[in-house]
Every structure is written in structure tokens, then in C-alpha cells.
């Protein structure tokens, strides 16, 4: 079975996971709570699984929701990387290398100390927990740093 999942719905799911309620996620996303609920309901219908356990004040991810959220972080990180690549390509700079490192912030400092440049500071992807950074070595090569435990 194949799905075309809207990245905005994945961001909404991650926001609910991060903030613990529909209302809090709505505030963080600048949506209304009904809009968040509709996004999640559409995703649940599309995938045929319940993604949230809801009560009056909280919303917690189900097992399926947790699985999807883990994939969503990776998917959104890849989309963010693709956007960065396209931005670089507009300047005729092509390609980058992705490297897993134990500590992205420390790796950024090492790049700076060696004469490189940090083009995106270490931090989590939007509505996720995977820490990434983009750096450029002294020769102009683009490198994506991804924190791996």
C-alpha cells in the first residue's frame, strides 16, 4: 500500500507530541484547535490507524502514532536538507556530504576552529528532536552534520 502524506500533517503530529495537547500544539503552530484536530483526523483516516489517545486536556500518541512520529522526524529532516540543497544549487553550488557525529555542537566548533563556516547552527529539526547543522569546510564543501548517539 502506498501513501502520499502531507508534510504539514506530519509537522502537526509532531507538534501534538511535543506539546502534549491539541490546544497547545495549535498555539505553537498558530492554528486553531479544530484545525489541528482536522489535520490529525485526516491523517488517521488516510492511514487507517488511530494516532492519538485524546482526553479532555491531553493528547498522547498511540503506538502507531509513535512509530509515525519517529519516521516523520527523519522525513522532515530530509525535506529540510533538500530545501537547503536547492537553495545552495541556486548559487551554482552542488551537493553536500551528510555525516553522523556524536555531538553536532562540538563538531561545529571543530569546523570553525579549522577555518570552516557554520551555515545553520546546531539545533533540532522543526517539530522534531533530531539535531542537525550545516557547515562549509575551508574549501567550500557543504557538509550536513546529524547527531547520532
Backbone as CSV, one residue per row, in Angstrom:
resi,resn,N_x,N_y,N_z,CA_x,CA_y,CA_z,C_x,C_y,C_z
1,UNK,0.835,-1.166,0.000,0.000,0.000,0.000,0.893,1.246,0.000
2,UNK,0.544,2.232,-0.821,1.345,3.439,-0.951,0.545,4.650,-0.490
3,UNK,1.214,5.564,0.212,0.573,6.770,0.719,1.363,7.990,0.272
4,UNK,0.653,9.063,0.005,1.279,10.362,-0.180,0.836,11.179,1.028
5,UNK,1.764,11.369,1.957,1.442,12.017,3.224,1.895,13.473,3.168
6,UNK,1.004,14.359,3.534,1.272,15.789,3.549,2.251,16.109,4.684
7,UNK,3.409,16.699,4.362,4.367,17.044,5.418,3.780,17.967,6.490
8,UNK,2.836,18.815,6.125,2.204,19.698,7.119,1.473,18.876,8.174
9,UNK,0.871,17.778,7.776,0.195,16.905,8.741,1.208,16.224,9.659
10,UNK,2.364,15.866,9.116,3.413,15.272,9.954,3.921,16.297,10.970
11,UNK,4.090,17.542,10.536,4.509,18.597,11.471,3.472,18.788,12.573
12,UNK,2.208,18.696,12.187,1.128,18.832,13.172,1.189,17.695,14.184
13,UNK,1.394,16.476,13.719,1.510,15.332,14.620,2.681,15.524,15.583
14,UNK,3.819,15.973,15.073,4.983,16.189,15.934,4.734,17.307,16.945
15,UNK,3.989,18.307,16.551,3.658,19.386,17.485,2.769,18.871,18.614
16,UNK,1.799,18.022,18.294,0.949,17.434,19.334,1.797,16.583,20.271
17,UNK,2.720,15.815,19.702,3.614,15.004,20.538,4.445,15.902,21.456
18,UNK,5.007,16.959,20.919,5.882,17.825,21.700,5.131,18.592,22.781
19,UNK,3.949,19.100,22.456,3.230,19.975,23.386,2.192,19.260,24.238
20,UNK,1.845,18.015,23.879,1.001,17.204,24.746,-0.489,17.465,24.690
21,UNK,-0.916,18.395,23.854,-2.354,18.628,23.709,-2.632,19.269,22.358
22,UNK,-3.871,19.141,21.928,-4.301,19.760,20.673,-4.206,21.281,20.797
23,UNK,-4.693,21.816,21.918,-4.714,23.270,22.109,-3.307,23.856,22.132
24,UNK,-2.389,23.215,22.837,-1.016,23.720,22.911,-0.326,23.620,21.549
25,UNK,-0.556,22.538,20.839,0.020,22.394,19.502,-0.542,23.475,18.581
26,UNK,-1.837,23.737,18.697,-2.461,24.769,17.872,-1.815,26.133,18.134
27,UNK,-1.594,26.458,19.397,-0.939,27.734,19.722,0.459,27.800,19.108
28,UNK,1.211,26.721,19.233,2.583,26.698,18.709,2.607,26.830,17.188
29,UNK,1.611,26.276,16.525,1.563,26.297,15.063,0.804,27.506,14.509
30,UNK,0.224,28.304,15.403,-0.632,29.431,15.002,-1.849,28.943,14.217
31,UNK,-2.412,27.820,14.653,-3.641,27.255,14.102,-4.713,27.351,15.171
32,UNK,-5.932,27.015,14.791,-6.985,26.850,15.783,-6.980,25.388,16.213
33,UNK,-7.462,25.077,17.429,-7.540,23.673,17.832,-8.356,22.809,16.862
34,UNK,-9.509,23.299,16.338,-10.218,22.459,15.364,-9.392,22.160,14.111
35,UNK,-8.553,23.104,13.685,-7.715,22.856,12.504,-6.708,21.744,12.782
36,UNK,-6.118,21.755,13.975,-5.186,20.691,14.353,-5.922,19.360,14.401
37,UNK,-7.077,19.333,15.028,-7.867,18.096,15.110,-8.207,17.569,13.724
38,UNK,-8.571,18.462,12.814,-8.901,18.037,11.447,-7.679,17.468,10.730
39,UNK,-6.516,18.075,10.939,-5.290,17.565,10.317,-4.976,16.149,10.801
40,UNK,-5.093,15.947,12.112,-4.808,14.626,12.689,-5.854,13.612,12.239
41,UNK,-7.117,14.008,12.242,-8.196,13.102,11.814,-8.006,12.692,10.355
42,UNK,-7.620,13.627,9.504,-7.391,13.299,8.091,-6.237,12.317,7.948
43,UNK,-5.188,12.516,8.734,-4.044,11.602,8.706,-4.462,10.211,9.189
44,UNK,-5.251,10.157,10.261,-5.731,8.868,10.774,-6.593,8.154,9.731
45,UNK,-7.480,8.892,9.075,-8.322,8.283,8.026,-7.474,7.762,6.878
46,UNK,-6.518,8.576,6.454,-5.663,8.193,5.329,-4.879,6.920,5.629
47,UNK,-4.358,6.823,6.846,-3.507,5.689,7.193,-4.274,4.505,7.780
48,UNK,-5.515,4.752,8.197,-6.332,3.678,8.749,-5.914,3.241,10.145
49,UNK,-5.288,4.148,10.900,-4.864,3.844,12.268,-5.163,5.030,13.170
50,UNK,-5.366,4.744,14.447,-5.526,5.807,15.432,-4.135,6.270,15.855
51,UNK,-3.909,7.571,15.796,-2.596,8.122,16.105,-2.522,8.746,17.494
52,UNK,-3.669,9.143,18.037,-3.695,9.821,19.328,-4.683,9.180,20.280
53,UNK,-4.327,9.162,21.559,-5.263,8.909,22.645,-5.602,10.281,23.199
54,UNK,-6.862,10.671,23.080,-7.269,12.007,23.493,-8.090,11.939,24.759
55,UNK,-7.908,12.913,25.623,-8.860,13.128,26.703,-9.140,14.629,26.724
56,UNK,-9.828,15.077,27.709,-10.282,16.475,27.734,-9.131,17.481,27.677
57,UNK,-7.998,17.166,28.277,-6.905,18.143,28.361,-5.626,17.722,27.638
58,UNK,-5.461,16.448,27.355,-4.205,15.999,26.763,-4.443,15.150,25.527
59,UNK,-3.380,14.978,24.774,-3.383,14.070,23.625,-2.026,13.376,23.622
60,UNK,-2.022,12.083,23.686,-0.791,11.288,23.691,-0.790,10.383,22.463
61,UNK,0.386,10.189,21.902,0.488,9.330,20.730,0.260,7.864,21.103
62,UNK,-0.454,7.177,20.230,-0.614,5.726,20.360,0.684,5.076,19.890
63,UNK,0.730,3.755,19.923,1.899,3.055,19.393,2.127,3.400,17.933
64,UNK,1.056,3.382,17.148,1.171,3.735,15.727,1.597,5.187,15.566
65,UNK,1.079,6.051,16.411,1.456,7.464,16.361,2.929,7.662,16.663
66,UNK,3.440,6.900,17.621,4.856,6.988,17.983,5.736,6.516,16.837
67,UNK,5.332,5.433,16.177,6.084,4.922,15.022,6.100,5.965,13.910
68,UNK,4.926,6.531,13.615,4.858,7.533,12.547,5.669,8.773,12.914
69,UNK,5.616,9.197,14.163,6.357,10.386,14.592,7.869,10.193,14.398
70,UNK,8.362,9.003,14.708,9.790,8.724,14.521,10.172,8.859,13.044
71,UNK,9.333,8.321,12.175,9.592,8.450,10.738,9.418,9.897,10.293
72,UNK,8.449,10.587,10.857,8.183,11.975,10.475,9.397,12.846,10.739
73,UNK,10.071,12.641,11.859,11.281,13.426,12.157,12.319,13.240,11.063
74,UNK,12.513,12.006,10.636,13.504,11.729,9.593,13.061,12.310,8.251
75,UNK,11.779,12.146,7.931,11.247,12.648,6.664,11.396,14.167,6.603
76,UNK,11.000,14.840,7.676,11.067,16.298,7.689,12.513,16.792,7.674
77,UNK,13.413,16.047,8.312,14.835,16.405,8.255,15.346,16.302,6.822
78,UNK,14.926,15.274,6.110,15.348,15.111,4.720,14.760,16.211,3.837
79,UNK,13.507,16.577,4.077,12.908,17.676,3.317,13.643,18.989,3.583
80,UNK,13.989,19.228,4.839,14.742,20.435,5.193,16.104,20.427,4.504
81,UNK,16.754,19.277,4.477,18.046,19.161,3.796,17.889,19.397,2.297
82,UNK,16.817,18.871,1.709,16.566,19.081,0.277,16.357,20.559,-0.019
83,UNK,15.610,21.240,0.844,15.401,22.673,0.663,16.732,23.426,0.732
84,UNK,17.578,23.045,1.674,18.893,23.683,1.795,19.735,23.423,0.550
85,UNK,19.670,22.190,0.053,20.417,21.849,-1.153,19.944,22.677,-2.339
86,UNK,18.633,22.829,-2.461,18.095,23.611,-3.572,18.499,25.075,-3.458
87,UNK,18.518,25.583,-2.251,18.963,26.956,-2.034,20.418,27.103,-2.462
88,UNK,21.248,26.131,-2.091,22.659,26.166,-2.487,22.809,26.016,-3.996
89,UNK,21.967,25.168,-4.603,22.063,24.922,-6.044,21.754,26.191,-6.838
90,UNK,20.883,27.040,-6.291,20.589,28.302,-6.976,21.856,29.149,-7.111
91,UNK,22.809,28.944,-6.217,24.078,29.668,-6.283,25.142,28.873,-7.021
92,UNK,24.735,27.871,-7.802,25.632,27.007,-8.568,26.539,26.156,-7.696
93,UNK,26.203,25.998,-6.442,26.939,25.097,-5.564,26.130,23.808,-5.526
94,UNK,26.775,22.694,-5.808,26.042,21.451,-5.935,26.508,20.433,-4.906
95,UNK,25.548,19.824,-4.200,25.807,18.692,-3.347,26.364,19.019,-1.980
96,UNK,26.198,18.066,-1.091,26.794,18.142,0.235,26.959,16.735,0.755
97,UNK,27.752,16.622,1.775,28.029,15.353,2.419,27.304,15.337,3.757
98,UNK,26.610,14.265,4.082,25.961,14.129,5.390,26.799,13.189,6.247
99,UNK,27.096,13.638,7.480,27.956,12.872,8.372,27.279,12.747,9.733
100,UNK,27.210,11.531,10.252,26.706,11.316,11.602,27.821,11.567,12.609
101,UNK,27.530,12.372,13.619,28.516,12.695,14.650,27.876,12.535,16.025
102,UNK,28.669,12.265,17.058,28.093,12.090,18.392,27.578,13.393,19.004
103,UNK,28.187,14.552,18.641,27.768,15.830,19.218,27.895,16.904,18.143
104,UNK,26.754,17.353,17.606,26.752,18.309,16.497,27.353,19.647,16.914
105,UNK,27.003,20.149,18.098,27.524,21.449,18.547,29.050,21.425,18.629
106,UNK,29.604,20.353,19.176,31.051,20.212,19.280,31.693,20.141,17.892
107,UNK,31.060,19.418,16.988,31.584,19.307,15.627,31.585,20.669,14.930
108,UNK,30.565,21.496,15.192,30.520,22.849,14.622,31.714,23.673,15.109
109,UNK,32.029,23.558,16.377,33.168,24.295,16.922,34.473,23.825,16.289
110,UNK,34.588,22.530,16.054,35.783,21.987,15.404,35.913,22.534,13.985
111,UNK,34.798,22.614,13.267,34.815,23.163,11.904,35.251,24.628,11.940
112,UNK,34.674,25.401,12.859,35.052,26.820,12.990,36.557,26.957,13.289
113,UNK,37.044,26.138,14.228,38.455,26.201,14.611,39.371,25.871,13.436
114,UNK,38.887,25.049,12.511,39.684,24.685,11.350,39.511,25.625,10.171
115,UNK,38.802,26.732,10.374,38.643,27.715,9.306,37.389,27.552,8.480
116,UNK,36.516,26.636,8.897,35.254,26.453,8.188,34.194,27.414,8.693
117,UNK,32.991,27.270,8.136,31.896,28.172,8.459,30.654,27.353,8.793
118,UNK,29.905,27.770,9.810,28.640,27.123,10.162,27.534,27.924,9.492
119,UNK,26.779,27.269,8.580,25.719,27.971,7.852,24.345,27.754,8.468
120,UNK,24.198,26.744,9.286,22.995,26.519,10.092,23.471,25.971,11.418
121,UNK,23.228,26.727,12.482,23.684,26.319,13.809,23.044,24.998,14.226
122,UNK,23.703,24.297,15.149,23.192,23.037,15.674,21.848,23.278,16.341
123,UNK,20.904,22.414,16.039,19.581,22.502,16.647,18.675,21.443,16.079
124,UNK,17.534,21.239,16.723,16.615,20.207,16.252,15.921,20.626,14.961
125,UNK,15.520,19.633,14.188,14.707,19.915,13.010,13.377,20.459,13.497
126,UNK,12.655,21.133,12.636,11.371,21.696,13.029,10.459,20.611,13.582
127,UNK,9.933,20.836,14.769,8.995,19.949,15.445,9.540,18.538,15.613
128,UNK,10.837,18.413,15.761,11.446,17.116,15.975,12.571,17.204,16.991
129,UNK,13.253,16.094,17.168,14.340,16.058,18.140,15.695,15.752,17.523
130,UNK,15.731,15.355,16.257,16.998,15.066,15.607,17.781,16.370,15.465
131,UNK,18.998,16.410,16.001,19.830,17.613,15.961,20.696,17.567,14.708
132,UNK,20.635,18.667,13.941,21.441,18.766,12.722,22.114,20.136,12.673
133,UNK,23.076,20.273,11.784,23.708,21.554,11.466,24.246,21.440,10.046
134,UNK,24.439,22.589,9.406,25.073,22.629,8.099,26.346,23.452,8.231
135,UNK,27.435,22.917,7.700,28.718,23.609,7.755,29.346,23.612,6.369
136,UNK,30.337,24.473,6.230,31.095,24.552,4.990,32.568,24.494,5.365
137,UNK,33.301,23.576,4.755,34.717,23.480,5.095,35.493,24.608,4.402
138,UNK,36.769,24.782,4.727,37.535,25.893,4.146,37.599,25.864,2.613
139,UNK,37.374,24.706,2.001,37.392,24.600,0.543,36.024,24.835,-0.080
140,UNK,35.026,25.102,0.753,33.689,25.383,0.234,32.776,24.181,0.133
141,UNK,33.215,23.023,0.595,32.366,21.841,0.547,31.279,21.930,1.612
142,UNK,30.047,21.592,1.233,28.901,21.637,2.143,28.796,20.302,2.879
143,UNK,28.617,20.387,4.191,28.528,19.180,5.000,27.345,19.316,5.952
144,UNK,26.499,18.298,5.972,25.393,18.248,6.921,25.833,17.364,8.074
145,UNK,25.713,17.878,9.280,26.057,17.105,10.479,24.766,16.625,11.122
146,UNK,24.680,15.340,11.417,23.494,14.743,12.031,23.936,14.059,13.312
147,UNK,23.308,14.443,14.410,23.701,13.870,15.698,23.198,12.440,15.810
148,UNK,24.132,11.536,16.075,23.833,10.112,16.265,24.430,9.681,17.584
149,UNK,23.632,9.096,18.451,24.169,8.657,19.748,25.205,7.565,19.618
